[in-house]
Amino acid sequence: MFNSQTASSDEKLRYRLDLQAHQIDAVLDHHQVDGLVTSGTVRSRIVEFDVQAPLSAGLEKMRGLKDSMMAALGVRDLALSKHDGRWRLQVDRDKEPPVPLTSLLAGLTNLPPATAAIGLTDNQQPVLLRFGPEDVRHVLIAGDAGAGKTTLLRTIAVALALTSRQSDVQLLLINGGQEDEDDPDQLELWRPLAYLPHLMTDLVADSDLSAEVLRFLVGEMTYRRKQRVRLPRIVVLIDNVVSLLESGRQLVVDDILRLLQHGNTAGIHLVVATSRPESAALDVLFMSNISARLIGRTSDPVRCRKLLGDVDVHAEYLQGAGEFVALADGRLSYFQAAAIGDYDLHWELNRLLNGPRPRLLAQPFELHRPSDAAELVGTTPQAFKRENGVQWVDPKSVEASTPFAAQGPSSAWAIDDEDEAGGLT
């Protein structure tokens, strides 16, 4: 289902520029500044946007837009200056993750349904989670703050969506609440996932709604077991599961345990994450039904013993930010988790939502428009000009112009062959 040939790196770069130009224009319009992006330059570490806006707006007023610009572009910092009678906006480029999910999927063919590619081992072998009663039943992801747990949950959700039809896999996302003061709120990482067509309902981040969803799943499990139904498989991703278990609702605890014990026989699988694996909420019954454990950096030896028993693993030496050790069927392997940035995710969401829509066998969903967020891929310095949109042009000739349409891969661009051969990666 995943087609690695749908996008080259230069197409993705152009798409990113489309989005960023629109985001900058939107911020200017919101603050009632008459201006728009006209051109720019992509360099190795930054992107420079030339913004046509009246210099009378004043440097202080333009600088006052900094926070709004940073929020819209999803960057940590930017710089604004005057250059040749125009405003110039310099935006830092995000680093590509060590294992980009889209690149990982592009190297894999004929993945079985309900299989998530989640990373690469030290010897560059893909790590796969294949959900099924005879394969992976349920998964626990654990580690300290910053280990990459929420990012890995996001990877699992997107990997399943990009390689499985909706008739094979449906997704549910539940956030149990914040568990660790040192672990920042990661809901922003999940919000774009609300547009995945495989999602059965919106992101659940409310305790009352979480209880209702779990109750529904237990009822669905009971029905499926009686009718011997296993498709579509329902993969339930729960972040901060200990917070959910400790919410004071015994019914929530009971429902999660029922799903852990019997859900896999009905095609329902839980993927739960926590920064507090030492909690009494993860009792023997809970842990005995977990068939795969993905452990990130864990500095507390008590937590390590709770997760891995007598297995000799020094999780405190993991670097964090996506370094994990996997324990399943008594086998141990270290791997770097794959990640997908906001830009690649935005691209893939457009492809999923605008492409052929397979027939659904689960409850219907409502199509949403993806949010404008992106992540830039690497390239050599390259100038671009915007005329009715952003357009790549031959520096020797700027006469060509193409109507602008921010519709992902269908956006029209022009690129000189010489420039393409010159190092766009």
N, C-alpha and C positions, 0 to 999 in steps of 0.2 A: 504493500500500500504506500509506503514511503518512497518517493521518487527523488533521488539525490540530484537529478538533472534538471529539476525545475528552477534552480537558481544558481548562477555563478556568483563568485564573490564580488565582482564589480556591479552586478545587478543589485545585490544586497546593499552595497555601499550607496548606490544611487537612491535606492528606496529609503535608506536611512536619512539621506539629505532631504528628500521629499518631506519626511515626517518632521525633521528638525526645523526646516524652513517654515512649515505650517505652524509648529509650536511657537516659534519666535513671533510670527505674525499674530498669532492668537493672543499672546501676552501683550504685545503692543496695542492691539485693538481693545483688549480688556481695560487697559490703563489709559485709553483715549489718546494714544500717541499715533500720529499719522505716519506710518512707516511700514516697510516690508523688506525682506531679504532679496537682494538683487544678484549677488555673486559670492564667491568665496574660494578658499583654497584648502585642500585636504593635505595635511602634513603627517609626518610619522607619529607624532604624539598629540597633535591638536588639530581641530578644524577651525578655520577662520571664516566667519560669515560677515560679508559686507551688508550693512543695513542702511537703506535709504530712509532717513528720517530727518526732520528739520533740526539743524544744529541749535536752533533757538530753544529746543526742548531743554537744553542745559545738561551738563554732565551729571549734576547731582540728581536730577529727576531720572535720568537714564540709569544711573547706578542704583536708584531706589527700586528698580525693577529686578535687581539681581536675584533676590530670593525667589520671585515668581518664575524667572527664567530657569533657575537651577531646578526648581520643582518640576517644571514642564519638561525639561530636557533630561531629567533624571541623572544629573551630574552633581559632583560634590563642590565644584568650583568653576568659575569662569572669570574672564577679564573683559573690560569694556574700555575702548579708547577711540580717539578721533584719528582718522587716517585719510588724507587726500580729500578733505571736505565731507567725509562720510563717517558713520559710526562703524567700528570693527569689533565684532564679538568673537572672542577666543574661547573655545570649548575643549576641555580635556577629552581625549579618547579613552574609552574603557579598554582594559586589557582583555584579550580573549581568554576564556577559561582554559585550564590545562587540557581538559577533555571536552571539547564542544559536542553537545548531544547530536546536533545535526550531522556533524562529520562522522561521529560514531555510527549513527544509523545508516549513513550513506555507504559504509563499508560492510553492512550486513544485508543478506538477502534471504528471503523465504523464512522469516521468523515465524514460529508457530503463533497462533492467536493467543492473546492474553499473556504475552511475553514482553517484559520491559528490559531493555538494554540500559544498564545503569552506570557503567564505567569500564575502566581498563585495568588489568593487573600489571605488575611490574614487568612482565614479559609480553605486554601488549595484547593479552587475550581479553576478549569482551566478557564482562560479567552480566549474566542474564538472570532475571527472575521470571520463571515460568509458573504462573498460578494454575493450580489444579489439585485435585484430591490426592494424586500420586506424586505431585511435585511440591511447590511451595504453597503451604496452606495459609500461614499468616506470618507477618514480618514485624520485628521490633527494631527500631532505629534509636540509638542512644548515644549520648556524648555530652560534653560540657558545652557551655555557651560558646558559639562561634565555630563549633565542629562542622557545621554544614548540614544539619538535620533537615531543616525546612527546605533548603535548596534541593536536597536529595528527594524529599517527598514530591517536590515540584517536578523534578526530573522523571520520577516514576509515572506521575500522572500524564505528562506530555509524551513520554516515550510510548505509553500504552495507546494514547489517542492518535499518535502519528502512524502507528503500525497495526492498529486493530479497527475493524468496523464497529459501528455502534451496535450492530446486531450481535457482536461477540463480546464486547466490553462496555460496561457503564461505570461511571465514577461518582463517588460521593466524597465531599471534602468537609471535614469537621475540625474546627479549632477549639480546643478545650479551655483556652485561657492561658495567660502568662504564668510560667512556672518559676522562672529565675529572673531576679532583678537585673542580673548582668546580661541576660539574653534579651536583646531588643525585640520589640513587637515585629514579627515577621509577616503580618497579614498582607503587607504590600506585595510581597513575593507571590502571594496566592491570588490576589485580586484578578489579574489577567486570566487566570484559569477559569473564571466564571463564564468565559466565552467559548470554552471547549464544547463542541456539540455532544460529546459523550457524557456531559454532566447531567445527572438526574434532577438536581435542584440547585439553587444558588448556594454559594459558600455559606456554611452554617457556623456562626460564631456566637450564638446565643444559647445559654444553658437549657432554657425551656425547649427551644427548637431542637437542640441536640438530643434531648430525651425523647422527643416525638419521633425523630428520624430513627433512632435506635429501636424504638418500639415497633415502628413500621418494618424495619429490617428483620426483627424477630418473627413478625407475622409473615413476611415474605418468605423467610427461611422455612417456616412450618408448612406453608402452602407448597413450596418447591419440593420439599422432602416427600410430601404425600403424593405429589404428581410426578415425581422423579424428573424435575426440571432443573437444568444447570446453566442454561443460556438465556440471555446474555450473562456473563460473569459480572458480578458487582464487586468492584474493588473500592473499599472504604478507607480513605486516608485520614488519620486522626493525628493532628499535631497537639503536643502538650497533653497527652492522654492521662498522665497522673493528675493533673489539675481537674480533668473531667471526672476521673474516678473519685477524687476527694471532694467533689462538689457537695457531698452530703446526701445524695440521692441513691438509695440502695437499689432502686429499680434500674438505674443506669449501670451500676456495677453488675447486677444480675444479667442484664441484657447483653453487655459486652462479653461476659463469661459464656453465655449461651452461644453467642456468635462464634467465639473462639473454639468452643467444643464441637459444634455441629455445622457451622456455616460453610465450611469448605465442601461438605458433601452436597450442598445445595448451590454451589457456585458463588458463594459470598466469602470474600477474603478481606481481612483487616491488615492494614499497614499502619502501625502506630509509632509515634516518636515521643521521646521524653528526654529531659536533662536531669531527671531525678529517678534513675532506675533502682536506687536503694530503697525507695518508698515501700512501705508495707502493702500498699495497694497492689503492687505487682507481686502477688503471692505465688505460692507453688502451683496452684491451679492455673493461674494466668500464664506463668512462664512455661509450664509443661505443654501448652498448646501452641507455643511459638516454634515454628520450624526453621526460621532463618533469623539470625541476629546480625545487624550491621552496626558496628561499634566505631564511633569516631573518637577523637581525643578525649580521654577520661583520666583526669589527674588523681582522682580518689581511688585507692586500691579496694576499698569496700565496694564501691560501685562496680569495679572490674570483676570482683569475685561473684557478685550477684548476677552479672551478665554472662560470665564465661566459666564460672566454676573453677576447676583445677587446670584449665587450659592455660599454658604459659604464653601469655600475650602481654606485652608492655604497651598498653594503649596510651599511657602517659607520654610516650615518645612520638606519637603521631603529631604531625604539624598542624592539624586542624584544617579548616577551610576545604573540606572535601576529601581528606585522607581517611580511609575506613579500613576496617578488617571485617571480613564476612565469615560467619560460622554457621554452617549448615551440614547436616548429616555427618557431623564429626569432622568435617573438612574445614580447614582454615586457609584463607587467602587474603592478601592485602590488595587494595585497589584504590585508584583515584576516581572519585565519583564524577560522572559527567554532569554538565550544567548547561542550561540554555538561558541566554541573556534576554532582556526584554525585547530587544530589536528582533532577534531570530524568532522569538515567540510570537511577536506581532506579525511577522511575515507568514509563519506557519498557520496562525489563526485565520489570516485572510485567505490562505490557500484552502483551508478546511471549510470555511464558511461560504466561499464563493465557488467551490468545485462541485462535482456531482454529489448529491446527497443520498446516501444509501437509505433503504427502507429501515425504519426503526421497529424494534420489537419490544422496547421498553417504553416507559411513559414519555409523552412528548416533551419537547423543550421549546424555549422561545429563543429565536435568533437574536443576538446582540451585535452591535458594532464594536469592534475591538478598540481599546484605548490607544492613544498615540504614545507609544513608548518604544524605545529602540536601543540596540547596542551595535556599535560600529566595528567593522572588521578592518584589518590592517591594509594599508596601501601606501604607495609612494606618493610624494606631493603631486597634486593635480588640481588645476584650476577648474572652476565651473561657473556658469553664468545662468541667471534665472530670468527668463522671459516668458511670462504667463506660466511660470513654474520653474523648477530647477532643471537645468539642462547641461550635460557635458558637451563641450565644444572644442574644436580644434583651435588652439591659440592663434593659428594663422588666419582663421576665418571665423567670424562670430556672426555670420549672416543667418545661419540656420536657426529656426525656432520651432519648438514642438509644444502643442497645447499641454498644459499641466493637468494631470489627473492622479490624485493620491489613492490609487487602487491597488497597491502592492505590485506584484509581478507584472501587471498589465500597464503600469506607468510607461509613458513613451519617453525615450531618451535618445540622445545621439552621442556616439563615442567614436573618436578617431582610432583607426586600426593601429597606428603607430603608438598611440598612447596606451592602448590595451596591451600591446606587446611590451610596453615599457615597464611593467612591474606591478600591475594591479593584481593583488593576491587576496 
